Amino acid sequence: MEDSRNSPETARSKFPRIEIEYCPACRWLLRAAWIAQELLTTFEKEVGEVALQPGPSGTFTVRIVTAPSGEGGGAAAPPSTLLWDRKQEGGFPEAKELKQRVRDVIAPEKGLGHSDVKKVPL
């Protein structure tokens, strides 16, 4: 029996898509792939796919698309949330912080285990 969650149509319409745009000239593909692996491992049931997209020089962004194109009427761009922009944030994301941002958008009730523990002041 085929897992309907893995069909291309279901992945794009039922689950969010995470897009990681990176600068190939800067050799950031491995960093993008590592982040993709971290997100897929943590959110295997909540995310339909993670896409790696070559982009312009100096680009490293992470975005969540929460609905397919045209949903909500018309052929408008799909609803999306920018989670990280290297230029705006002043650097690359730590896996912990990026996972928290993804969780806050797609699964606010999800615990992230040891990486979600907040330090209590003494």
N, C-alpha and C positions, 0 to 999 in steps of 0.2 A: 504494500500500500504506500502510495506516494505521500510525502509530507507536504500538504498544500501551503504551508508557511514558506516553503522555499521556491514556489513558483514566482517568476518575474512579476506577474500582475499583482499577486498578493503582497509581495515584498514592497512594492511601490505604493500600494493603496491602503494596506492595513497597518504597516509599521513605518516608523520614521526612517529617513535616509540621512546619514552623516556624510558630509562632503569635506574632504581635506584638500585644500588647494595649496600647492607648494611650488617653490622655484627649482626647476631641474638644473639650471645653470649653477645654482648655489649648492647643488648636491644634497638637497634636503629630502630626497625620496626615502632613504632609509629611516629618517626621523618620522616622516609621515606614515610609513608602513608600520613602524613600531607603535605609534599612537593608534593606528587603525586596529592592530592586534589587541592592544590593551582594551579598547572600547568594545570590540567584538567579544572578547572574553568576559568582560564584566556585564555587558548588556545583551547576551546572546538571545534572550527571549523578548527583549524590548525593541531591538533594532532590526530592521529588515536588511539593510546593507550599509557598507561603508565604501565610499568611492574616493579614489586618489586621482586628483586632477592636476596635471601640469599647469602652471600659471606664469604670470609675468615675473620679471626679475624682482627678487626680494620678498615675494609673497609667501606667507604661511598663515592660512586662515582655516578655521574649523567652523562649520555651519551645520545646523540641523534643518532639514526640510520635513515638515510634519504632515503634508498632504500632497497628493499628486497635482500636476499642472492642471489648471482649469477647474479644480474643485471649488465650488462656491460661485460658479458662473463665469463664463468667458474664458479666454485663453491667457489669462494673466499668469504671471510667474507664481509658482507654488509658495505657500506661506513658509517662511524660514526664519531662523534665529541665528544671528552671528554669536558664536560662543567664544571665539578667540581670534584676534588679529595681532600678529607679531609686531606690526608697526605701532598699533595703538597701545598694546600692553607692555612694549619695551623688551620683548624677548619671547622665548618659546614657553609653552605651558608645561607645568609639572603634571604628570599623569593624575595625581590625586585631585588637583584643582579642576582639571578638565572633566574628570569623571563626575565630580560634584556638580559641575555646570550642566553636563548632559543629564544627569539624574534629576536635577531640579526642573528640567523642561519636560522630559518624557516619563519619568517614574518617581515623583516626589516622595512616595512612601517607601521606596527601596532603600535598604541599608547597604552601605558599602563595606561593611566589616571593619577590619583594622585600619583601613585608609580613611575611614570616616570618623574616627574617634577624635573628639575635641579635647584639648588639654585643659584640665581644671586648674585654676590658680591655687597655689598653696596658701 
